[in-house]
Structures are given as structure tokens and as C-alpha cells.
Amino acid sequence: MIIIAKNQTAGDLPLIQLSSVDAKIPASGQSTLSDYNTVYEILVDAELWGYIDSGDVILNVDGSDLTKAQAQVMLSEPPELKHNYSATENPTAGDDSTGGYSVGSVWINTSTNVVYICTDSSTGAANWSSSSGITASGHQVLRQLIHFIEDGPAEGFVSGAYKETTPNGPFPTSEIWWESSSKLKKILELTTSWTGPRITQEVWEVYDADGSTVLATVTDSISYSGPFETNRTRTIT
């Protein structure tokens, strides 16, 4: 989905809350917001809402300019524009009780903050894909490797995580964070390769909530000059 903001004024309009490169919509110009932001980030941006409400910005979705009313429905405000759809209109049958609203090819579940995108409606029965909106509290518990690469799980995770290092001694090759000392589910695993007294490879793996599915792997290959590290190459899979 391509979302473009068209500036109707003679001055630049800043977009502080969005992460676009220029962080603005240029005077009498436009910015392709979807190049730098997720659909959810755009839909919940209050600053963009204000520009549309004042008439300073026209929102264009997949080549079509939306009216002010359509753009306001597409964004996450105001509450009075939100309404329930029947199960046949919702992207997932039987989802009517959760509430939501839509415009064009976007449908938003207002209880779960899931944005559904219509990928094909040519057959008359829309096919939908979804992406979850990220809240501050939700971000704490995302199982992304960046959250753990220093020293295991922190705020946002259940306390009682248990770290096991093997083998005993000065050159451990495995460090595993488990959800508890019962060691039923892995959270994070570091596998270390040594050449003499130097670490030449580190492999980080972060696990899904099931404790066995690997979500992301980061491999560092490390080079030295004498006893000092000179460079490392990182592979992310």
C-alpha cells in the first residue's frame, strides 16, 4: 500500500512523530509516507490527523486522493466515526464484537490495534493480510534480538528467567537464557567459538514464545591483530 501526503500550503509541514527522512511534507509538494513508515504508524499519527482536519493535507492511497471524511475514517480518530461491521464485511468472520472501521482496502480492529490490508478483491471476496500495531508496552515484550543481546530479558518479561553457561571454566561455548530454572523453554542462546584464548565467532539466537522456534539469528565473525580485535562481520538471518 502506497500512502502519500500532499501539502496544500506554501510552507513545509513538519512530521515530528513519523520517521520519514525529511520529517516533513515539502511546501506545495508531497511525501510518500509509506516509504519510511508502517501503515499502522501512519494511521495513528495525530499530527497528520491535524493537517488533514485543517485541510492542509490531502491523503492519497494507492493513487487515489481521499476526501477529508475518508481520510479521517482511515486514521484512528475520531471515535464517533468508528463503527462495527457485519461478519461478512469484516476481514475475519465472526469478528464483529471487537469493532472496527474501514475505508477502501484498509480495515482496523479497534480493540486489538491490528490493521488488515486487502490484497485482492478481484473475485468479490477480499483476501486480507494483517499487521499488528506496536504500543509502548507491547514493544517491551517483542522477542527481538536487540532486546537481549546485552544480557538477557529485562522489563516487560516475566521474572524468574534462568541463565545456564557451559562448560564450566574460562572458555564457555554456550550461554542459554531459559524462561525458568526448569529449562523447558529457551529465550536466548549464545554459541561461542574460540581459537586459542580469542573468541572468533558468536552466534546469537532468539526464540519465539514456544521456546523452540528461532525467530532471528545474528552471527559475528571476529578478526584480530595480535591480542586485539580489529573487525567483525555480522550476518543477520
C-alpha positions in Angstrom: 0.0 0.0 0.0 1.4 3.4 -1.0 0.3 6.3 1.2 1.2 9.9 0.1 0.6 13.1 1.9 0.0 16.1 -0.4 0.8 19.5 1.1 -1.8 22.2 0.1 0.1 25.1 1.7 3.1 27.3 0.7 5.1 26.2 3.8 6.8 23.0 4.9 4.7 20.9 7.3 6.8 19.0 9.9 6.0 15.4 10.7 7.8 15.0 14.0 6.0 11.9 15.1 6.8 10.0 11.8 10.2 8.6 10.9 10.4 9.9 7.3 13.9 11.0 6.1 12.9 14.7 5.8 10.4 14.6 8.7 8.2 17.0 6.7 5.9 17.4 3.8 7.5 20.0 1.5 5.7 23.2 0.6 3.2 22.7 -2.2 4.7 19.2 -2.6 4.2 15.7 -1.3 5.8 13.0 0.8 5.4 9.2 0.3 4.9 8.3 3.9 4.8 4.6 3.3 8.4 4.6 2.1 9.6 5.2 5.7 6.7 4.3 8.0 4.5 1.3 8.6 0.8 1.5 7.7 -0.1 1.5 11.4 2.3 4.3 12.3 0.7 6.5 9.6 -2.8 5.6 10.6 -2.4 6.6 14.3 -0.3 9.8 13.7 -2.1 12.6 15.5 0.0 15.3 13.7 -1.1 14.0 10.3 -4.7 13.9 11.5 -4.5 17.6 12.4 -3.2 18.6 8.9 -6.0 16.6 7.2 -8.6 18.1 9.6 -7.4 21.6 8.8 -7.4 21.0 5.0 -3.6 21.5 4.8 -3.0 17.9 3.6 -4.7 15.6 1.2 -4.1 11.9 1.7 -3.6 9.7 -1.4 -3.8 5.9 -1.1 -2.6 3.7 -4.0 -3.1 6.6 -6.5 -6.5 7.8 -5.3 -7.0 11.1 -3.4 -9.2 10.6 -0.4 -11.8 13.1 0.7 -11.3 14.7 4.1 -14.0 12.4 5.5 -12.5 9.3 4.0 -9.1 10.2 5.3 -10.4 10.8 8.8 -12.1 7.4 8.8 -8.9 5.8 7.7 -7.0 7.4 10.5 -7.6 6.4 14.1 -9.8 9.4 15.0 -12.4 10.5 15.9 -14.2 7.7 17.9 -17.6 8.7 16.6 -16.6 7.7 13.1 -15.8 4.2 14.2 -18.5 1.5 13.8 -19.0 -2.2 13.7 -19.1 -4.1 10.5 -21.1 -7.3 10.0 -19.2 -10.6 10.0 -19.3 -10.8 6.2 -17.8 -7.3 5.9 -15.1 -7.9 8.5 -11.7 -9.3 7.2 -12.2 -12.3 9.6 -15.6 -13.8 10.1 -17.2 -13.6 13.5 -15.0 -10.6 14.5 -17.9 -8.2 14.7 -17.9 -7.9 18.5 -14.4 -6.4 18.5 -15.4 -3.4 16.5 -13.5 -1.6 13.8 -13.8 0.7 10.7 -12.5 0.8 7.2 -12.0 2.8 4.1 -11.0 1.3 0.7 -8.6 -1.5 1.3 -7.8 -0.8 4.9 -9.7 -2.2 7.9 -8.7 -1.6 11.5 -9.7 -3.7 14.5 -10.1 -1.0 17.3 -9.7 -3.5 20.1 -6.6 -5.3 19.1 -4.9 -2.5 17.0 -4.5 -4.9 14.1 -4.5 -3.3 10.7 -5.9 -5.5 7.9 -4.8 -4.8 4.3 -6.9 -6.0 1.3 -4.5 -7.7 -1.0 -7.0 -9.0 -3.6 -10.7 -8.2 -4.1 -11.0 -9.1 -7.7 -13.0 -12.2 -7.0 -15.5 -10.3 -4.9 -14.3 -12.0 -1.7 -11.5 -9.9 -0.3 -8.2 -11.5 0.8 -6.7 -9.8 3.8 -3.3 -9.7 5.4 -2.7 -8.2 8.8 -0.1 -6.4 10.8 -0.2 -5.6 14.5 0.2 -2.1 15.7 3.0 -1.7 18.3 2.3 0.0 21.6 4.9 1.1 24.1 4.0 -1.8 26.4 3.9 -4.3 23.5 7.3 -3.2 22.4 8.8 -4.3 25.7 7.8 -7.9 25.2 8.6 -8.3 21.5 11.1 -11.2 21.1 13.5 -9.1 19.0 17.2 -9.9 19.4 18.0 -6.3 20.1 16.3 -6.6 23.4 18.5 -9.4 24.6 21.9 -9.1 23.0 23.5 -7.4 26.1 22.4 -9.6 29.0 19.1 -11.4 28.7 15.5 -10.4 29.1 14.6 -7.3 31.1 11.5 -5.2 31.8 8.3 -6.5 30.2 9.2 -10.2 30.7 8.1 -12.5 33.5 10.7 -12.6 36.3 12.5 -15.8 37.1 14.5 -16.2 33.8 17.4 -18.6 34.3 20.8 -18.4 32.6 22.9 -21.5 32.1 26.6 -21.4 31.0 28.5 -24.4 29.7 31.0 -25.9 30.0 32.4 -24.7 33.3 35.7 -22.9 33.0 37.3 -19.9 31.3 36.2 -20.8 27.7 32.4 -21.3 27.7 30.8 -22.2 24.4 27.2 -21.9 25.3 25.0 -19.4 27.2 21.3 -20.1 27.3 18.6 -18.0 28.9 15.6 -20.1 29.9 12.1 -18.9 31.0 12.8 -20.6 34.4 15.1 -23.0 36.1 13.0 -25.9 34.9 14.6 -25.3 31.5 11.6 -26.1 29.4 11.6 -23.0 27.1 14.6 -21.1 25.7 14.5 -17.3 25.4 18.0 -16.6 24.1 21.1 -18.6 23.2 24.7 -17.6 22.6 27.1 -20.1 21.0 30.8 -19.1 21.1 33.7 -20.4 19.1 37.2 -20.0 20.4 40.6 -20.0 18.7 43.1 -20.3 21.5 42.2 -17.6 24.0 40.2 -15.5 21.5 36.5 -15.6 20.5 36.4 -15.9 16.7 32.6 -16.3 16.3 29.5 -15.5 18.3 26.1 -16.8 17.2 23.0 -15.2 18.9 19.6 -16.9 18.5 16.3 -15.5 20.0 13.4 -17.9 20.4 9.6 -17.5 20.0 7.2 -17.9 22.9 7.1 -21.7 22.3 10.8 -21.9 23.4 11.9 -23.8 20.4 11.3 -21.8 17.3 14.2 -19.5 16.3 13.0 -16.0 15.3 16.3 -14.4 14.5 20.0 -15.3 14.3 22.9 -12.9 14.4 26.4 -14.3 13.6 29.5 -12.3 14.3 32.8 -13.4 12.7 35.7 -11.7 14.5 39.2 -10.9 13.3 42.3 -9.9 15.4 45.7 -8.4 15.2 47.7 -10.0 17.9 45.5 -9.9 21.1 43.3 -7.0 19.8 40.1 -7.2 17.9 40.3 -5.3 14.5 37.0 -6.0 12.9 33.9 -8.2 12.8 31.4 -9.1 10.1 27.8 -9.5 11.2 25.3 -11.7 9.3 21.6 -11.4 10.3 19.1 -14.2 9.3 
